[in-house]
Amino acid sequence: MSEKTTILCVEDEAMLLEDLKEELEDAGYRVLTAENGAAAMSVLGDEKPNLILCDMMMPRMDGPGLLTHIRKNHPKLNDVPFIFLTAKATREDLIEGKRLGVDDYLTKPVDYDLLLATVESSLGQIKRIEQRNKKQLLQLYNSFQKQRAVKSGKVRVSFVTGKPDSIVPLTSALTELGCQVSMISEDQLARQSFTLDDVDILFLVYSKIVHYYLKFVTSGKPKDWRGELVLLTPSNFPPDKKASLVENGVEDYIEYPYPPVEIFKLVMRRIQGKIPEGQSSSREGASASSSSL
């Protein structure tokens, strides 16, 4: 096991925490420790572990509280497996944990052979998902490049976001693939001081401001606009909010961590239907006379 694989253990029983640390380090893992959820959040401010092993019942911030905080406020940690340690795995506990997004449970007293097997299985699943995504992405990228070779013109992509730095990996990848990428600030959205005339795909990064002004975007689209409007949402987006988005005219949404495969599929669809530069189209004619949002 690579020593770069890091596990955060969160446990308020000092002796058990030390035992967990020792067992995991003997198995080749790098181990971080915290005595409760609040201390764990301090650790997570500087580190992104590969897996979190957390007691359910602790002072200051318990396991469910920590998991809820992470899933709600730290999307960068959504791909990190989260395993609960519990001395009372009641049916209600299991249901609560599953609803919060926990990946697995281990009961106390800890069976260390089962612990190591569970950790290895969780990390292995993440690795398989990453490998599958890379394979799909490579296939899509090759197809993308072939399409670019026979189609002229660039796919024009715009992002509405208040935090451009958070999507730099995505915008960089799209730029590298030949897309024309631009940014629209939330302030521009609020003032409705932009147009969709030169946009093929509009990605809106979900926020309270985006949600509030979404209806102005959907209702203000040029009548003959043939682009696509896609919302980039947090992970585990509530069903009631999804229903609200559909009512507001959102055509599609992609949940964090915004899988590149899903993003590139949209771009591929645009490329396949892209009208070569120099040829007129009803969309271009209509766009020239459409008004600002």
C-alpha positions in Angstrom: 0.0 0.0 0.0 1.3 3.4 -1.0 2.3 5.5 2.0 0.8 8.5 0.2 -2.6 7.0 0.9 -3.9 9.1 3.8 -6.6 8.1 6.3 -8.1 10.5 8.8 -9.3 8.8 12.0 -11.7 10.7 14.2 -12.3 9.1 17.6 -12.7 10.6 21.1 -11.4 7.5 23.0 -7.7 8.2 23.1 -6.6 4.5 23.5 -8.8 3.4 20.6 -7.6 6.2 18.4 -4.0 5.2 19.1 -4.8 1.6 18.3 -6.4 2.6 15.0 -3.5 4.7 14.1 -1.0 1.9 14.9 -2.9 -0.7 12.9 -3.4 1.5 9.9 0.3 2.6 9.9 1.4 -1.0 10.2 -0.7 -1.7 7.0 1.3 1.1 5.2 -1.1 4.0 5.5 -0.4 7.6 6.5 -2.7 8.4 9.4 -4.0 11.7 10.6 -6.0 11.9 13.9 -8.6 14.1 15.5 -10.4 13.6 18.8 -13.8 15.0 17.6 -15.5 16.4 14.6 -14.5 20.0 15.4 -10.8 19.0 15.5 -11.3 17.0 12.3 -12.5 20.1 10.5 -9.3 21.9 11.5 -7.3 19.0 10.0 -9.4 19.0 6.8 -8.6 22.7 6.4 -5.0 21.7 5.4 -5.4 18.1 4.3 -7.5 16.1 1.9 -7.4 12.4 3.1 -8.2 9.5 0.8 -10.6 8.1 3.4 -12.2 9.2 6.7 -12.9 6.8 9.5 -15.1 8.4 12.1 -16.8 7.6 15.4 -20.5 8.4 15.6 -20.8 9.6 19.2 -18.3 12.3 20.2 -18.4 15.6 22.1 -18.4 19.0 20.4 -19.2 17.6 16.9 -20.3 14.0 16.5 -19.9 11.8 13.4 -23.2 12.6 11.7 -22.6 16.3 12.4 -19.2 16.1 10.8 -20.5 14.2 7.8 -23.4 16.7 7.3 -21.0 19.6 7.5 -18.6 18.0 5.0 -21.3 17.1 2.4 -22.9 20.5 2.7 -19.9 22.9 2.8 -16.9 21.0 1.4 -17.7 19.6 -2.1 -14.0 19.0 -2.7 -14.3 16.1 -0.1 -17.4 14.5 -1.7 -15.3 11.8 -3.4 -13.6 10.8 -0.1 -15.1 7.6 1.4 -16.6 8.1 4.8 -16.9 5.2 7.2 -18.7 5.3 10.6 -17.4 3.5 13.7 -20.3 2.8 16.1 -21.0 0.8 19.3 -24.7 0.8 18.6 -25.6 0.1 15.0 -29.4 0.3 15.4 -31.6 0.3 12.4 -32.3 4.0 12.9 -28.5 4.7 13.0 -28.0 2.9 9.7 -30.9 4.8 8.1 -29.7 8.1 9.3 -26.1 7.5 8.1 -27.2 6.3 4.7 -29.4 9.4 4.3 -26.4 11.6 5.2 -24.2 9.8 2.6 -22.0 7.5 4.7 -20.2 4.8 2.6 -19.9 2.0 5.2 -20.2 1.1 8.9 -17.9 -0.7 11.3 -19.0 -1.8 14.8 -17.1 -1.6 18.1 -15.2 -3.4 19.5 -13.2 -3.1 16.3 -12.3 -6.2 14.3 -9.1 -5.0 12.8 -9.0 -7.6 10.0 -12.5 -6.4 9.0 -11.3 -2.8 9.4 -8.4 -3.2 7.0 -10.5 -5.2 4.5 -13.2 -2.5 4.5 -10.7 0.3 4.1 -9.0 -1.5 1.2 -12.4 -2.2 -0.4 -13.5 1.4 -0.2 -10.2 2.7 -1.6 -10.3 0.1 -4.3 -13.7 1.2 -5.4 -12.6 4.8 -5.7 -9.6 3.7 -7.8 -11.8 1.6 -10.1 -14.2 4.6 -10.6 -11.2 6.9 -11.4 -9.8 4.4 -13.9 -13.1 3.9 -15.6 -13.6 7.7 -15.9 -10.1 8.1 -17.3 -10.8 5.5 -19.9 -14.1 7.0 -20.9 -12.5 10.5 -21.0 -9.7 9.3 -23.3 -12.2 7.7 -25.6 -14.3 10.8 -25.6 -11.3 13.0 -26.1 -10.2 11.0 -29.2 -13.6 11.3 -30.6 -13.7 15.0 -29.8 -10.4 15.5 -31.7 -11.7 13.7 -34.8 -14.8 15.8 -34.8 -12.7 19.0 -34.5 -10.7 17.8 -37.6 -13.8 17.8 -39.8 -15.7 20.7 -38.3 -14.8 24.3 -38.3 -15.6 26.9 -35.7 -15.3 26.7 -32.0 -17.9 25.7 -29.4 -18.6 28.8 -27.3 -18.9 28.1 -23.7 -19.8 30.5 -20.9 -19.8 30.0 -17.1 -21.9 32.0 -14.7 -20.1 31.9 -11.3 -19.1 33.9 -8.4 -16.0 31.8 -7.8 -14.1 31.3 -11.1 -11.1 29.7 -9.3 -13.3 26.8 -8.3 -13.8 25.7 -11.9 -10.3 26.4 -13.3 -9.6 22.7 -14.0 -12.8 22.5 -16.0 -12.3 25.7 -18.0 -8.7 24.8 -18.7 -9.7 21.4 -20.1 -12.3 23.0 -22.3 -9.9 25.6 -23.6 -7.3 22.9 -24.3 -9.9 21.0 -26.3 -10.4 24.1 -28.5 -13.5 25.7 -26.9 -13.9 29.4 -26.6 -14.5 29.9 -22.9 -15.8 33.1 -21.2 -16.9 34.0 -17.7 -20.1 35.8 -16.6 -20.0 37.2 -13.0 -22.9 36.8 -10.6 -23.0 40.6 -10.6 -23.6 40.6 -14.4 -26.3 38.0 -13.9 -28.0 40.2 -11.2 -27.8 43.3 -13.5 -28.8 41.1 -16.6 -25.9 42.8 -18.4 -25.0 39.9 -20.8 -26.4 38.2 -23.8 -26.6 34.7 -25.1 -26.0 35.7 -28.7 -22.5 34.2 -28.8 -23.0 31.3 -26.4 -23.5 27.7 -27.4 -23.5 26.2 -23.9 -24.2 28.2 -20.8 -23.1 26.6 -17.5 -24.5 28.2 -14.3 -22.7 27.2 -11.1 -25.4 26.9 -8.5 -25.6 29.5 -5.7 -28.4 31.4 -4.0 -27.8 34.3 -6.4 -28.0 32.0 -9.5 -31.1 30.3 -8.1 -32.8 33.7 -7.5 -32.1 35.1 -11.0 -32.5 31.8 -12.9 -36.0 32.7 -14.1 -34.6 35.8 -15.7 -32.1 33.8 -17.7 -34.6 31.2 -18.9 -37.3 33.7 -19.7 -34.9 36.1 -21.3 -33.4 33.7 -23.8 -33.5 34.9 -27.4 -36.5 33.3 -29.1 -34.4 31.4 -31.7 -31.5 30.6 -29.4 -30.4 27.0 -30.0 -27.9 26.8 -27.2 -28.1 24.7 -24.1 -28.5 25.9 -20.5 -27.0 23.6 -17.9 -26.8 24.0 -14.1 -23.8 22.8 -12.2 -25.1 21.7 -8.8 -23.6 20.6 -5.5 -23.6 16.8 -5.0 -26.6 15.1 -3.5 -28.8 18.0 -4.7 -32.2 17.8 -3.0 -35.1 16.4 -5.2 -37.4 19.4 -4.4 -34.8 21.8 -5.7 -34.3 19.8 -8.8 -38.1 20.0 -9.4 -37.9 23.7 -8.8 -35.1 24.1 -11.4 -37.2 22.2 -14.0 -40.1 24.5 -13.4 -37.7 27.5 -13.9 -36.8 26.1 -17.3 -33.5 24.4 -16.7 -32.9 21.8 -19.4 -30.2 19.8 -17.7 -28.0 19.7 -14.6 -24.7 18.0 -13.6 -23.8 17.4 -10.0 -20.4 18.0 -8.4 -17.7 17.0 -9.0 -18.9 17.8 -12.6 -17.6 14.6 -14.3 -15.6 15.7 -17.4 -17.2 12.9 -19.4 -20.6 14.5 -18.9 -19.3 18.0 -19.7 -17.5 16.8 -22.9 -20.6 14.9 -24.1 -22.4 18.2 -24.2 -19.5 19.8 -26.1 -19.4 16.8 -28.5 -23.1 17.2 -29.2 -22.6 20.8 -30.1 -19.6 20.0 -32.3 -21.6 17.4 -34.2 -24.3 20.0 -34.9 -22.0 23.0 -35.3 -22.5 25.1 -38.4 -19.1 25.8 -40.1 -17.9 29.4 -40.0 -18.7 31.4 -43.1 -22.1 29.8 -43.6 -25.3 31.7 -42.6 -27.9 30.3 -40.3 -31.2 31.3 -39.0 -29.7 31.3 -35.5 -27.0 33.7 -36.4 -29.5 36.0 -38.1 -31.8 35.9 -35.1 -28.9 36.4 -32.7 -27.8 39.5 -34.3 -31.1 41.2 -33.6 -31.8 39.6 -30.2 -31.8 41.8 -27.1 -29.8 41.6 -24.0 -31.0 39.5 -21.0 
